[in-house]
Amino acid sequence: MDKSIRLNMKWETTKYIKKWAVVLSFSAVAGIVGGLGAVLFRELIKYTHSIFFEMVLPIITFEFHGYNLGYIFLPALGSIIVIPIIKKCPELKGNGIPEVIEAVIFKEGIIKKKFAVLKVIATSITIGSGGSVGREGPIGFIGASLASMLTQKFKLSPEMRKLLTTCGLAAGIAGTFNTPLSGAMFALEVIYMGAFSINLVPIVIAAVVGNAVTLLMLKRAFEVSIPLNTGHALVELPFFFAMGLLFGVLAAAYAKFIYLLTDVFEKQARAWNLVLGGLGVGLIGMLFPKYGIFGVGYSGMEMAVSGLLPIGLLISLGLAKMLATSLTISSGHSGGIFAPSLYIGTMFGTAFGLILSVLFPDLGINPSSYALAGMAAFFSGLTQAPITQILMVTELTKSYALLPAVMTSSTVGFLTARFFLKGSSIYTLKLEKKGIHIRTGKPIVLEMISVKEIMNKEPVFVYEDTPLIDVEHLVAETGHDCFPVVDKDFRVLGIIGVKDFLKRSSRIKALPVKRFLNRPFAIACLNETAQSAFEKLVEYDQNLLPIVEDLESKKLVGVVTKRDIYKAYYKGLEGMYIE
């Protein structure tokens, strides 16, 4: 073999080893910071919870017909403290996962440093004072934020930033549940919308390390004791299928209800919305103070899984948690949907199992199995992440006995909700409100590129009063086959091209182009994805898509062609992988 070839091969091998050494080292560090962030956050929640429920509650306690009216005011007091934080940084509203998705897809993995600190403070106060939200989404956001800060400090490449930000998310989720594999899969399903073997390696490492850090410092990750005798008979699979259908519909309706209620609060546009939401949660929590309506709700879940709650109470708690969580999130608080969705699925799943045990007493139905399968079905429908829940239940039960049932309910719940949500999830619906359209359930490529990145910022256009004959001359001069048509304020009025002047007489060609704008056409905004642009080009059979400043002004700022999108696809593929 030629010496130069051998040297080149050696150089390539050394380069490959060095690159992977950097990737794996940073993924482990991302796991450490993600795990530490999760531990710090959980301890802060315990501290704030003790302040509100052990110090403040006794002071404001007032018994009335067996109810402690003091519970009503705890979340509202927390809301008053949180108002200045949310007012200063409105991006903190909600669970944080949509912000991680947006950062990885549109911001090259960059999350502003202040977000992590403010998210910790705002969410710990919300949960500690009784807000009905989860800590898992915020923990994932904190892990992603810390990992993002790390990548920015070391000036890593955009591909590395995206990957390691995702690693931080995986570390936080894995440490929360003591489920490293499902933590890694959650990050892949939610951020990348699928599993990629190359990216899976560093994400799994980060999840394992994050989980190890949490266990080392807290000794226990998930706070619900899962029965080890869960199982089912093959004859029960149709029941799990039916439960998946029911919970999928319920998950889709719940996701839409949350954002419908959010719109109601946002129309008021008042900082005191948080207090109103807090009072509503306090009122609901007062009715069920010992069953996990306040906070993440794991105490109530454990009672349900252990078979300590009757059917009527289970259904009441599921509905109460749905309403309390909706009020907390839609009014503008910072907190996650992860734990509440597990709670809701567990309550309704247990009730479903108990009803079946009454209807079919000879089958030996175990309601605990339906609790776990219901949890998986509802969560899968809400988040559109079915594999995460299949793996999580397996890791939590440390058994494969329930795997067929969970696979059935989870996948059916996922597909049913997907039908009603049209490919969206509880996370992407929030992004859609900002004009960012992402479809779940399939690997994203063009979704990771905005039209702003690929558009021609100096488009060739024609004014509405331009004669059609001039368009013919413009085609000959530029080689383009169509152009956006604008008015004097650069407002897009339509598209004109070769099809409009072919076989036209000279008299017709002398007319202004506005006379020929009789076809429907599509436009796109700067924050839309290349995928959205491509779908519009195909739907409207256009070769060119005008890009406008916003839908209100429709002011032309650029154009995107199919060729631009083809190039973007290959660029996107390169950006998704680390080699």
N, C-alpha and C positions, 0 to 999 in steps of 0.2 A: 504494500500500500504506500502511496506517495506520502512523503513526510508532511507536506502542507495539509493534506487531507486529514492525517492523524492529528495534527495540531489543531485543526479546525474542529474535529470531533471532540477532542479533549476540552477545547474552549467552550463548546456548546454544552458539554456535560457539566463542566464547572459552573457555568452560568445557570443551568437548570437547577443544580443542587443549591446554589446560593439563593436563588429566587424562592424555592420551596422552604428553605431554612428560614428566610425572612417571613414568609407567609405563615408557617406553622408557629413560629415564635410569637408573632404579633397576635395570632388567633388565640394562643394560650394566655397572653397578656390581656386580650379583650375579655376572655373568660374570667380572669381574676378580677378585673375592674368591674365587670358586670355582676359577678357574685358579691363583691364587696358593696357595690351600690345597692343590691337587693337586701343585704343584711342591714345596712345602715337605714334604709327606708323602712324596713319592717320594725326595727327597734324604735324608730321615731314615731311610727303609728302606735305602738304599744304605749309609748310615753304620753302622746297626746290623748289617747283613749283613757288612760288612767286620770289625766287632768280633768277631762270632761265628765266621765262617768263615776269617778271616785271622789273628786274634790268639788266639782261644780254641781252635779246632780243632787247631792244631799242638801245643798243650800237652797235650791229652787224646788225641792220636792213638795208636792201638794196633792194629797190623796183625795180622790172624789169617786165615790161608788166603786172602789176597788181599782181604780186607774190612777197612775201617777202622772199628773198633768205636767210635771217638770220635764218629762221626756220630749214633750212637744217643742220645747225651746232650745234643746241641745244643738241639733243641726243648724238652727237659725243663728245661734251664737257663733258657731263655727263659720257660717256664711258671712257674717259681719266682718270677721277677721280676714277672710279670704278675698273679699270684695276689692281692696286696693291692689292685691296681687294680680287678680284676673283683669282688672281695669288697666293695669300697666302692661300686661302681656296677654291679650285675648287668645293667643294661639294655645294657651295652656288648657283651654276648655276641652273636656272629653278625656278619652283614654290614652292618647299618645301614639297608638299604633298607626293611624292614618298619617301622622306627621313623619313617622319613620319611613313609611312607604313613599311619601312625597320626597323626603330627603334622598333616599336611595335612587329613585327613578329620575327626579328632576334637578336635584341639587348636588349630585356627585357625592352623596354620603355625608354632606356637611349639615350639622345641626349646631345652632348657635349655643355657645357655652352657657349663657345665663338660663337657658331653658331647663337644663338638668336640675340646677339648684332650685329654681322657682317651682318646678314640677314636684320636687320632693316636699317642699314646704306646703304648697297649696293642697296637694293630695293627702298628705298626712293629717292636716287639719280637717279636711273634709271627711275622711274615713274615721279619724279619731273622735270627731264630734257626732258621729252616727250617720253620715251620708251613706246612702245605699249604693255603693260602687265597689269595684274590686281594686286590688293593688297590683294584679299581674300585668295588665296593660301598662300602667305607669312604671312598674319595675322593668319591663321590657324596654320602654322608652328611655329610662335612666341608664340602663346598660348600653343601649345604642348610642345615647348622647355621650357617655364617658368614652366609649370606643371611638366615636367620631372625633372627640377632642384629642385623643391620642394620635389618630391618623393625621390630624391637622398640625399637631406639634412637630411630628416627624416628617411632614411634607410628603406624604405617600401619594402614589398615583391615584387618579379617580377610581380606577378599577379596584384598587386595594381599599380605598376609603369606603366604597359601596359594600364590599365584602365584609370588612371588619365591623362596620356599623351593624350589618346583619348579624354578625357573630355576637356582638354585645346584646342584641335582642334575644338571641337564642340562649345565651348564658343566663340572663335574668329569668326567662320563662322556665328553663330547666331547673334552676335553683329553687324556684317557688314550689314546684310539685315533686321534686326528687325524681324527675323523668327526663334524663338527658336526651334520649332518642326522640321523644315527642317534642321536646323543646327545640331541637334542631329542625325537625320536620315542620313545626309551626312557623319558624322563620322562613323556611324555603317555600311553604305553601302560601304564606301571606305576603311575603316580599317579592319572591321570584315567581310566584304562581305555579310552582312545580319543582321537581328535584333534579339537580344537575350533579352528576357524579364528581366532577372536579371541585365544584364549590361545596359539596357536601362534606368533604374531608375537614377543612378548617372550621366549618360551622359546627360539626360534631365535636371537634376538639374543644372549641369554646364552650359548648354546652356541657360537656363532661367536666371541664375545669370549673365553670360557674357553679354547677351542681355540687362539686366537691367542696368548694369554698363555703357554700351555704351550709352544707352538712357539718363541716368541720367547726363552724362558729356557732350554729344554732342547734346542732344535734338532730334536728327534725325539720323537714321542709314542709310537706303538706300536713295540715292540721286536722284532717278527717281520717279516722280509723276505718279502713275498708274491710268488710267481712271477707274472710278467706274461703267461705263455703259457697260462693256464688257459682251458679251453673244453670243449665236449662236442658230441657228435652227437645229433640228434633221436632216434635209435633208443635212446639211453641214458636217456631220460626215465623209462621204467618202472623202471629201476634206482634212480633218485633217489627215485621214489615209494615203492619197497619200502624204501629206506633210511630214509625219513621215518617209515614205519610202525614199523620196528624200533627206531629211535632214540626215537620217541615213547613206546613201551612202556618202553624203558630209562630214559628221563628220569623218567617217572612212578614207576617202581619205585625209582629212586635217591632221589627226593624223599621218598618214604615211608620208605626205609631210614634216611636221615639223622635224621628225627624219631623213628623207632623207637629208634635208638641214643641219641638225646638223652634220651628217656624213661628208658632204662637208666641213664645217667649221673646224671640228676636224682634218681632214686630213692635213689642213694647220698648225695646232698647233701653232698659233701665238696669242700673247696677243692683237695685233691690230685688230683681228677679231671683237672685241667689237666695235671698232671705225667704221669699215666698216659697221657693222650692224646698228650702230647709224646713219651713213650718209644715208643709205638706208631708214630708218624710217623717217629721217628728210626730205628727198626728197618727200616721199609719203605724209607726214603730211603737207608739204608746199602747196600741191595741194588741200587739204581739211582741212585748219587750224581751222575751227570753228565747225567741226562735230565729234570730239571725236576720231580722229585717234591717236593723242597724248594722252598718259596716259591711264586711265581706260576706258574712252569713255562714261561715263554716260550721258553727255550733248547731244551727238548724239542719244543715245537710247531714251531719253525723247522726242526729236523732232520727231523721227520715230513713237513712240507710240501715240504721240499727232496728228499724221496725217499731219505733216508740210513738209514732203519730198516727191518728185515725185518718180515714179517707177525707172527711170533710175539712179537717184542719189542714191537711196537705194541700188540697186545692185552694183553700183560702190563703195559705202562705205563699203559694206560687203566684197567685194573682196580686197579693199585696207586694211581693218583691218586684213584680213587673212594674207596678205603678210607682213604687218608691224609687226604683232605679231610674225610671223614665223622668220623674220629677227632678232627681238629682242631676242627671246628665243634661237634660234639655234646658234647665234653668241656668246652666253655664258653669257648673262645678267641674273640677278636675278629678277624674277617676276612671276606672276601667269597667268594661262590660264582661270580662272573662269570668270572674267569680260569680257575679249575678246570674249569668247564663247557665253556669253549672248548677247553681242553686235552683233556678226555675225548672230546669230539666230534671233534676233529682226529685223535686217535690211532685211534679206531674207524673214522672215515670213511676215513682213509688205508688202513687194513687192508681195509676193504670194497672200495675201489677196486683194491687190489693183487690181491685174490682174484678180482675180475671180470676183471682183465687176464690172469690165468692161465686162467680158464674161457673167455674170449672174446678170444683174442689178435689176431684180425683186426679188431677194432673200434677199435684204437688208443686205448684208454682211458688217460686221464691221472689217476693217483691223487691229484694235487694238487687237482684239481677236486672230488673226493670228500672230501678233507680239509676244504675250505672249506664244502661243502654239508653235510657231517656236523656240523661245528661249528655251523652255522646250525640244523640240525634238532634237535640235542640241546639247545642253548640255548633255542630257541623253545618246546620242550616243557617244559623246566624252569621258565622264567620266564613263559611264556604271553605273550611279546612277539615275535611273528613278523616284524612290519614292521621292527622295530629291526634284526634280523639280515639281512633282505633288503637294507636300505639299507647296513648296515655292510660286508657283503661287497662290494657295488658300490663303496663309497667306498675300501675297502682295496685292491681290485684295479684301481681306476681304469678299469673297463671294464664294459660291459653283457653281455659274451660269456657269462658264467656265470649271468646273471639268471634265465632259465627254470628251470635246474636248482635254483638256490637257492630260488626261489619255490616250486617243487614240494616239495622236501625240508622246507623250513621250515614251510609251511602244513600239510603232512601230519603232521609231527612235533608241531606245535601242537595240531591237532585230536585226534590219537591220545592224547596226554598229557592233554588236557582231558577226554576221555571217562573215563579212569581216575582222574583227580584230582577229577572232578566240579566243574570250574570253578575249582579252586584252583591256586596256583602255589607254588614254593619260598618265595616271600616271604609270601604270605597264609596258608600253613600255619602259620607262626610266630605270626601274629596269631590264628589259630583256637585255638591253645593257650591264649590269653588270653581266649577267649570272644568275639573279634571276627570276625564272619563277613563276608567280602567275596568276591564272585564276579568273576573276571577276564573279559576279552573283550567287555565292553559298557560304554558310558559310565555312570559312576556319578552318581546324583543322591541317592536316598534313602540310599545307603550313606554319604554324607558327613554324615548327621545321626544322632545317637544318640537313643534313646528318652528318655533323661534330659532332653534339650532340649525335647521336645514333649509329655511326659506331663502329665496333671493330677495335681498333687502332693497334692491334697486330695480323693481319690475318695470317692464315696458307696458304702458297702458295707453288707452285712448279716451278722449273726452266724449261725452254723450252727443255733442253736436258735430263730431268729426264725420265727414262723408265716408260712406262705405268703401269707396274707391281707394281712399287713403289707407284703409285697413289692408287691402290687397297689396298695396305698395309696401306696407310695413311687414307683411309676411315675407315678401321677396327680400327685403333688406335684412331682416333679423333671423329668418329661418324658423321662427316660431309659428305655430298653427292657430293660436288663439291668444286673446288679451283680455284683461279686466277692463270694464267700462266704468268711468267715474264721472261725477258731476264736478262743478267748480270747487267744492269743498272736499274733494277726493273721497266722497262717499261712493261705495261700490254699488252700481246699479244692475250689473249683469256681466255676461261674458260674450264676446264676439270673436268669430274666427272664420276659418276657410269655408266651413259648411254654409255660412251666411251669404257669401258672395259668389259661390260657384254657380255657373249657368244663369247669372243675373244680367240683365241688360244694362247698358250704360246709363239709361235714365234712372233705373232702380238704384244703381251704385252711387248715384249723385245724392241720394237721400242720407240724412244723418243716421248714425248707428242706433240711436235710441228707438228708431222705428222698428228695429229688428230684435229688440230685447223681449221676446215673448215666451221664452222658455224658463222654467224654474231652474235655479242654480244654487249651489252650496258655497258657503264661506266658512272660515275657521278663525278662531281667536288665538292669540299668542300662547296661551297656556294649554292649548289642546295638544294631544299626542300625535305622533306620526301615524299611529294605528287609526285614530279617529279621522285623520285627514285622508288616509287611504280608503277607508270605508265610505266616506263622502264622495270621493272621486269615482268609485265604482258605482255607488247608488245613483248618482246623477249623470253618469257617463261623461265625465269631464276629464280633459287632459291637464287642466290647470285649476288650482284652487286658490282664490284670493284669500290672503290673511289680513284680518282687520284688527284695529286697535282694541275695539270692544263691540259687542252686538248692538249697542245703542247708537254709537256714532257711525259704525261701519266704515271708518276711515281706513283706506288702503295703506298697509305698511310693508307688504311683501306678497310673494306668490310661492306656491309649492307645486311641483309637477310629479308625475308618477316616477320619472327618472330619479328625482330627488329622494323619493321614498325608497326606491330599490337600493340606492346607495346607502341610505340610512339603515336599512335592514342589516346589511353586512357590517356596518359600523356598530350597530347595536349588538350583534353577535360577539364581536370582539370585546365590547365593554362588559359583557355578562360573565366572561370567563377570565381566569387569572393567567392563562397561558394560551 
